[in-house]
Amino acid sequence: MTLLYERPDGKPGTHALVIGVGHYLHLPLGGKKLAKNALGLKQLTSPPVSAAAVLKWLLAPTIPGAADGFHNSVAPLASVEAVISAPQEVEIQTAGGPVKVESAIADNIVKAHDAWLARLQANDANIGLLYYCGHGVNVDAQDFILASDFGADDNKPWRNAINLSDSLFGLMRKVHGALFVVVDACREFSKELALQRYGEIRQLAGANLQDKVTCVDFTHISSAGEGSQAFADPDAVSRFTAALLEALGGYAGEKRGLGNEWMVTGEELAKAVRGLLKARDEEALEAEIEDYEPQVVENKVAGRTGPLVTLDRKPRVKVCLRLGPKDKCASARLLVKPVKDTKESEYDASTGKAALELDKGVYDLAVISSSAAFKRVDWEDTEIACPCFHPPPHQIAT
């Protein structure tokens, strides 16, 4: 385990644990003895990159001159723990310089989790963030994540898998504050695994069925629905994690109270991630990308829904207005005016599409053109909500 940051004052804060598993020692090309049953799984290149991107965002406020990153005025960053497995050691930039992160073998994951949980339990006002990216499978409605040394022991093939479902059941009964769990992994069902006896298997946090839920605020966002896949381009941040970081970077939030602060709660975050992924699916469909598969996400939000992140500015919204037919749009322009303002902005729509970004709010929209075949179209009091405003294509002329 590698502790990349810890705030020494012990005050309430946000404690993060980041796990990225791309290099699997006992899968093909892993460099060690091949697992007796490799389950058809392969090496992954995205998890180390995705985990490093999450760590960069988390640690940004601790590094002078770094780009914008994590901010929570209620629970500032208190600690960041990480384990990452890649073909070469992963180095993360911290305030004290670059630090090499220990590998995500099962023992290291358990140790990192236990240290993270102890810090989290030290104050009921703490917030916990658990992020995992790597291989995952679903058997009998139970989710399992796989450590880097999965398959090391042929006699105990499941020893270095972790029952995520049971672990979350336990965490909800051990954590008293808010808990955000983000899992970027496939959840495909394996008939082969369903016919096996699990044998010895790990869980990160156990609990008795009679134990009461103590977690006051629980959010679990998964990159895949049950039985579905998660997707990533080689050596790149995954689709899901890219959407997650984009949402946390200003494309989600709701205003609470009378101040100028915006809260990114579990509900707002889950909604934004879904919306950003849906927008990407629409773009891929429009571009006719071959073999592109939409990504189905799943989430559970319960409790008080407090913020993981707070913003000191209005959240942004990606706006894409499609017009048709395209041959009638040569001089089309989109007019945008906030309802509480007199200033009107103008955007080009001559290609049949106007793409822009706006602050979350209510606007008057209009499409105008110098074409004789065109009649002005107005949409008054239009709510532009996070993360994306992508209305169906509108025919501006016949």
C-alpha positions as CSV (number, residue, x, y, z in Angstrom):
1,M,0.0,0.0,0.0
2,T,1.1,3.6,-0.6
3,L,0.0,6.6,1.3
4,L,0.3,9.5,-1.1
5,Y,-1.1,12.2,1.1
6,E,-2.3,12.6,4.7
7,R,-3.4,15.8,6.4
8,P,-1.9,15.8,9.9
9,D,-4.6,17.8,11.8
10,G,-7.1,14.9,12.2
11,K,-10.1,17.2,11.4
12,P,-13.0,15.8,9.4
13,G,-12.2,15.3,5.8
14,T,-12.3,13.1,2.7
15,H,-10.3,9.9,2.7
16,A,-9.7,8.2,-0.7
17,L,-8.6,4.7,-1.7
18,V,-7.7,4.2,-5.3
19,I,-7.1,0.7,-6.8
20,G,-6.1,0.1,-10.4
21,V,-5.3,-3.4,-11.7
22,G,-4.1,-3.7,-15.3
23,H,-1.3,-6.2,-15.0
24,Y,-2.4,-9.7,-14.0
25,L,0.5,-11.9,-13.1
26,H,-1.2,-15.2,-13.8
27,L,-3.2,-14.3,-16.9
28,P,-1.6,-14.7,-20.4
29,L,1.4,-12.4,-20.9
30,G,1.5,-11.8,-17.1
31,G,5.0,-13.1,-16.6
32,K,4.2,-15.7,-14.0
33,K,2.8,-19.3,-14.0
34,L,-0.5,-19.2,-15.9
35,A,-3.6,-19.7,-13.8
36,K,-5.2,-23.1,-14.2
37,N,-8.4,-21.4,-15.2
38,A,-7.7,-17.9,-16.7
39,L,-11.4,-17.5,-17.5
40,G,-10.5,-16.2,-20.9
41,L,-9.4,-12.9,-19.3
42,K,-6.6,-10.8,-20.7
43,Q,-4.3,-8.0,-19.6
44,L,-5.8,-4.5,-19.3
45,T,-4.0,-1.3,-20.3
46,S,-6.6,1.2,-19.2
47,P,-6.9,0.7,-15.3
48,P,-3.4,2.0,-14.4
49,V,-4.0,5.1,-16.6
50,S,-7.5,5.6,-15.2
51,A,-6.4,5.2,-11.6
52,A,-3.5,7.6,-12.2
53,A,-6.0,10.2,-13.6
54,V,-8.2,9.9,-10.5
55,L,-5.1,10.3,-8.3
56,K,-4.0,13.4,-10.3
57,W,-7.4,14.9,-9.8
58,L,-7.5,14.1,-6.0
59,L,-4.0,15.4,-5.3
60,A,-4.1,18.5,-7.4
61,P,-5.1,20.9,-4.5
62,T,-2.0,19.6,-2.6
63,I,0.5,20.5,-5.3
64,P,1.3,24.2,-6.0
65,G,0.6,25.2,-9.5
66,A,-1.4,22.1,-10.4
67,A,-4.7,22.2,-12.4
68,D,-8.0,22.3,-10.6
69,G,-9.0,19.1,-8.8
70,F,-10.8,17.8,-5.8
71,H,-12.5,20.4,-3.6
72,N,-14.9,20.0,-0.7
73,S,-15.4,22.9,1.7
74,V,-17.2,20.7,4.2
75,A,-14.7,17.8,4.2
76,P,-11.3,18.8,2.6
77,L,-9.0,16.1,1.4
78,A,-7.6,14.2,4.4
79,S,-5.8,11.2,2.9
80,V,-5.1,9.4,-0.4
81,E,-4.1,5.7,-0.4
82,A,-3.3,3.8,-3.6
83,V,-2.3,0.4,-5.1
84,I,-1.8,0.0,-8.8
85,S,-0.6,-2.9,-11.0
86,A,0.9,-2.2,-14.4
87,P,3.8,-3.9,-16.4
88,Q,6.1,-1.2,-14.9
89,E,5.8,0.6,-11.6
90,V,3.4,3.5,-11.7
91,E,4.8,6.8,-10.4
92,I,2.5,9.5,-9.1
93,Q,3.4,13.2,-8.6
94,T,2.8,14.4,-5.0
95,A,3.6,17.6,-3.2
96,G,6.8,15.9,-2.0
97,G,7.8,14.7,-5.5
98,P,7.2,11.6,-7.5
99,V,6.2,8.5,-5.5
100,K,6.1,4.9,-6.8
101,V,2.9,3.1,-6.0
102,E,2.9,-0.5,-4.7
103,S,1.3,-3.2,-6.7
104,A,-2.4,-4.2,-6.4
105,I,-1.8,-7.8,-5.3
106,A,-4.5,-9.1,-2.9
107,D,-2.5,-8.6,0.3
108,N,-1.7,-5.0,-0.6
109,I,-5.3,-4.3,-1.4
110,V,-6.5,-5.6,1.9
111,K,-3.8,-3.7,3.8
112,A,-4.6,-0.5,2.0
113,H,-8.3,-1.0,2.6
114,D,-7.8,-1.6,6.3
115,A,-5.6,1.5,6.7
116,W,-8.1,3.6,4.8
117,L,-11.0,2.3,6.8
118,A,-9.3,3.0,10.1
119,R,-8.7,6.6,9.1
120,L,-12.3,6.9,7.8
121,Q,-13.7,5.5,11.1
122,A,-11.8,8.0,13.2
123,N,-14.5,10.7,12.8
124,D,-18.2,10.2,12.0
125,A,-18.0,13.4,9.8
126,N,-15.5,11.9,7.5
127,I,-16.3,11.1,3.9
128,G,-14.9,7.9,2.2
129,L,-14.1,7.5,-1.5
130,L,-13.3,4.0,-2.8
131,Y,-12.4,3.7,-6.5
132,Y,-11.6,0.5,-8.3
133,C,-10.7,-0.1,-12.0
134,G,-9.8,-3.6,-13.3
135,H,-11.3,-7.0,-14.0
136,G,-14.7,-7.8,-12.5
137,V,-17.1,-10.7,-12.9
138,N,-20.7,-11.3,-11.7
139,V,-21.8,-14.7,-10.3
140,D,-25.2,-15.4,-8.7
141,A,-25.9,-11.7,-8.4
142,Q,-22.6,-11.2,-6.5
143,D,-19.9,-8.9,-7.9
144,F,-16.2,-9.9,-7.6
145,I,-13.1,-7.8,-8.4
146,L,-9.8,-9.5,-9.1
147,A,-6.4,-8.6,-7.6
148,S,-3.2,-8.6,-9.7
149,D,-2.3,-12.1,-8.3
150,F,-5.6,-13.7,-9.1
151,G,-5.1,-17.3,-10.0
152,A,-1.8,-17.8,-8.2
153,D,-2.9,-20.9,-6.4
154,D,-4.5,-23.7,-8.5
155,N,-5.8,-25.3,-5.3
156,K,-7.4,-22.0,-4.2
157,P,-8.2,-20.3,-7.5
158,W,-10.5,-17.7,-5.9
159,R,-8.2,-16.8,-3.0
160,N,-7.1,-13.5,-4.7
161,A,-10.5,-12.5,-5.8
162,I,-12.5,-10.1,-3.6
163,N,-16.3,-10.4,-3.0
164,L,-17.2,-6.8,-3.6
165,S,-20.9,-7.3,-2.8
166,D,-20.2,-8.7,0.6
167,S,-17.5,-6.1,1.2
168,L,-19.9,-3.2,0.6
169,F,-22.5,-4.9,2.8
170,G,-19.8,-4.8,5.6
171,L,-18.7,-1.3,4.9
172,M,-22.2,0.1,5.2
173,R,-22.2,-1.3,8.7
174,K,-18.7,-0.1,9.7
175,V,-18.7,3.4,8.3
176,H,-20.7,6.1,10.1
177,G,-20.2,9.0,7.7
178,A,-20.7,9.2,3.9
179,L,-19.3,6.6,1.6
180,F,-18.8,6.9,-2.2
181,V,-17.9,3.7,-4.1
182,V,-17.0,3.9,-7.7
183,V,-16.3,0.7,-9.6
184,D,-15.0,0.7,-13.2
185,A,-15.2,-3.0,-14.2
186,C,-17.1,-5.5,-16.3
187,R,-20.0,-7.4,-14.6
188,E,-20.5,-10.1,-17.1
189,F,-22.0,-13.4,-15.9
190,S,-19.9,-16.5,-16.1
191,K,-21.7,-19.8,-16.4
192,E,-18.3,-21.5,-16.0
193,L,-17.7,-19.8,-12.7
194,A,-21.3,-20.4,-11.5
195,L,-20.7,-24.1,-11.7
196,Q,-17.6,-23.9,-9.5
197,R,-17.3,-23.9,-5.8
198,Y,-15.8,-20.6,-4.8
199,G,-13.6,-22.1,-2.0
200,E,-11.5,-19.6,-0.1
201,I,-12.3,-16.0,-1.1
202,R,-11.6,-12.6,0.4
203,Q,-13.9,-9.8,1.5
204,L,-12.6,-6.4,2.5
205,A,-15.1,-5.8,5.4
206,G,-17.3,-8.5,6.9
207,A,-20.4,-8.0,8.9
208,N,-23.2,-10.0,10.7
209,L,-26.6,-10.1,9.0
210,Q,-28.0,-8.6,12.2
211,D,-25.7,-5.6,12.2
212,K,-27.5,-2.3,11.5
213,V,-26.6,0.0,8.7
214,T,-24.6,2.9,10.1
215,C,-23.6,4.7,6.9
216,V,-25.7,7.8,6.7
217,D,-25.0,8.5,3.0
218,F,-24.1,5.7,0.5
219,T,-23.5,6.0,-3.2
220,H,-22.4,3.2,-5.4
221,I,-21.8,3.9,-9.1
222,S,-20.8,1.0,-11.3
223,S,-19.5,1.4,-14.9
224,A,-21.6,-1.6,-16.0
225,G,-25.1,-3.0,-15.4
226,E,-25.4,-6.6,-14.2
227,G,-24.2,-8.9,-17.0
228,S,-22.7,-6.0,-19.0
229,Q,-19.3,-4.8,-20.1
230,A,-17.2,-1.7,-19.4
231,F,-15.2,-0.2,-22.3
232,A,-11.9,1.6,-22.8
233,D,-9.5,2.4,-25.6
234,P,-6.0,0.9,-25.2
235,D,-3.7,2.8,-22.9
236,A,-6.3,5.5,-22.3
237,V,-8.6,6.6,-19.5
238,S,-11.7,4.4,-19.7
239,R,-15.0,5.8,-20.9
240,F,-16.6,5.6,-17.5
241,T,-13.7,7.2,-15.6
242,A,-13.4,10.0,-18.2
243,A,-17.1,10.8,-17.6
244,L,-16.7,10.5,-13.9
245,L,-13.8,13.1,-13.8
246,E,-15.6,15.3,-16.2
247,A,-18.7,15.3,-14.0
248,L,-16.6,16.0,-10.9
249,G,-14.8,18.8,-12.8
250,G,-17.8,21.1,-13.1
251,Y,-20.6,19.3,-15.1
252,A,-22.7,18.3,-12.0
253,G,-24.1,20.1,-9.0
254,E,-27.1,21.5,-7.2
255,K,-27.4,24.6,-5.2
256,R,-28.3,24.3,-1.5
257,G,-28.9,27.1,0.9
258,L,-28.5,30.8,0.2
259,G,-24.8,31.0,-0.6
260,N,-23.0,30.6,-3.9
261,E,-21.8,27.1,-3.4
262,W,-22.9,24.1,-5.5
263,M,-23.0,20.5,-4.2
264,V,-22.0,17.4,-6.2
265,T,-24.0,14.8,-4.3
266,G,-24.2,11.1,-5.1
267,E,-27.5,11.7,-7.0
268,E,-26.0,14.6,-9.0
269,L,-22.8,12.6,-9.8
270,A,-24.6,9.5,-10.9
271,K,-27.0,11.5,-13.1
272,A,-24.1,13.4,-14.7
273,V,-22.0,10.3,-15.4
274,R,-25.0,8.7,-17.1
275,G,-25.7,11.8,-19.1
276,L,-22.1,12.3,-20.3
277,L,-21.9,8.6,-21.4
278,K,-25.2,8.9,-23.2
279,A,-23.9,12.0,-25.0
280,R,-20.8,10.1,-26.1
281,D,-23.0,7.3,-27.4
282,E,-24.9,9.8,-29.5
283,E,-21.7,11.2,-30.9
284,A,-20.5,7.7,-31.8
285,L,-23.8,6.9,-33.5
286,E,-23.6,10.1,-35.5
287,A,-20.0,9.4,-36.5
288,E,-21.0,5.8,-37.4
289,I,-18.0,4.4,-35.4
290,E,-17.7,0.7,-36.3
291,D,-18.3,-1.9,-33.5
292,Y,-19.1,0.8,-31.0
293,E,-21.2,-0.5,-28.1
294,P,-23.1,1.8,-25.7
295,Q,-22.1,1.5,-22.0
296,V,-24.8,0.8,-19.5
297,V,-24.1,2.1,-15.9
298,E,-25.9,1.3,-12.7
299,N,-26.0,3.2,-9.4
300,K,-27.5,3.0,-5.9
301,V,-27.9,6.2,-3.8
302,A,-29.3,6.1,-0.3
303,G,-29.3,8.4,2.8
304,R,-28.7,12.1,3.2
305,T,-27.0,12.6,-0.2
306,G,-24.3,15.0,1.0
307,P,-21.6,16.3,-1.3
308,L,-18.4,14.5,-2.5
309,V,-17.4,17.7,-4.1
310,T,-18.4,21.4,-3.7
311,L,-18.1,24.1,-6.4
312,D,-17.7,27.8,-6.0
313,R,-19.2,28.5,-9.4
314,K,-22.2,27.4,-11.4
315,P,-22.0,24.0,-13.0
316,R,-21.5,23.9,-16.8
317,V,-23.8,22.2,-19.4
318,K,-22.8,20.8,-22.8
319,V,-25.3,22.0,-25.3
320,C,-25.8,20.4,-28.7
321,L,-28.7,21.6,-30.9
322,R,-29.3,19.7,-34.1
323,L,-31.2,21.3,-37.0
324,G,-32.5,20.1,-40.3
325,P,-32.6,19.7,-43.1
326,K,-29.0,20.6,-43.5
327,D,-29.4,22.2,-46.9
328,K,-31.6,24.8,-45.3
329,C,-29.2,25.7,-42.5
330,A,-26.5,27.5,-44.5
331,S,-27.1,30.8,-42.6
332,A,-28.7,29.5,-39.4
333,R,-27.7,31.0,-36.1
334,L,-28.6,30.2,-32.6
335,L,-29.5,33.0,-30.2
336,V,-29.1,32.4,-26.4
337,K,-30.2,34.7,-23.6
338,P,-30.5,34.0,-19.9
339,V,-34.0,34.8,-18.7
340,K,-32.7,37.2,-16.1
341,D,-30.4,39.0,-18.4
342,T,-30.7,41.3,-21.4
343,K,-27.5,40.2,-23.1
344,E,-27.9,37.8,-26.0
345,S,-25.2,35.6,-27.4
346,E,-25.1,34.3,-31.0
347,Y,-23.7,30.9,-32.2
348,D,-23.1,29.5,-35.6
349,A,-25.5,26.7,-36.7
350,S,-24.8,26.7,-40.4
351,T,-23.7,23.1,-40.4
352,G,-27.0,21.9,-38.9
353,K,-25.5,21.7,-35.5
354,A,-24.7,24.2,-32.7
355,A,-22.4,23.0,-30.1
356,L,-21.6,25.2,-27.1
357,E,-21.3,25.2,-23.3
358,L,-23.6,27.2,-20.9
359,D,-23.9,27.7,-17.2
360,K,-26.7,25.7,-15.7
361,G,-29.9,27.8,-15.7
362,V,-33.0,28.9,-17.6
363,Y,-32.6,30.5,-21.1
364,D,-34.6,31.9,-24.0
365,L,-33.4,30.2,-27.2
366,A,-34.1,31.1,-30.8
367,V,-32.9,30.0,-34.3
368,I,-32.8,32.6,-37.0
369,S,-31.7,32.6,-40.6
370,S,-31.5,34.9,-43.6
371,S,-33.0,32.1,-45.8
372,A,-36.4,32.9,-47.3
373,A,-37.4,29.3,-46.6
374,F,-36.8,29.7,-42.9
375,K,-39.2,30.8,-40.2
376,R,-37.8,31.9,-36.9
377,V,-38.1,29.4,-34.1
378,D,-38.3,30.4,-30.4
379,W,-38.0,28.3,-27.2
380,E,-38.7,30.4,-24.2
381,D,-37.9,29.6,-20.5
382,T,-35.8,26.5,-21.5
383,E,-34.1,24.8,-18.6
384,I,-30.5,23.9,-19.4
385,A,-29.6,21.2,-16.9
386,C,-26.4,19.2,-16.2
387,P,-24.6,17.6,-17.7
388,C,-25.9,17.8,-21.2
389,F,-28.7,19.4,-23.1
390,H,-29.2,17.4,-26.3
391,P,-32.8,17.8,-27.5
392,P,-34.1,15.7,-30.5
393,P,-33.2,17.2,-34.0
394,H,-35.5,20.0,-34.9
395,Q,-36.7,20.7,-38.5
396,I,-36.4,24.4,-39.1
397,A,-37.7,24.4,-42.6
398,T,-39.5,22.1,-45.1
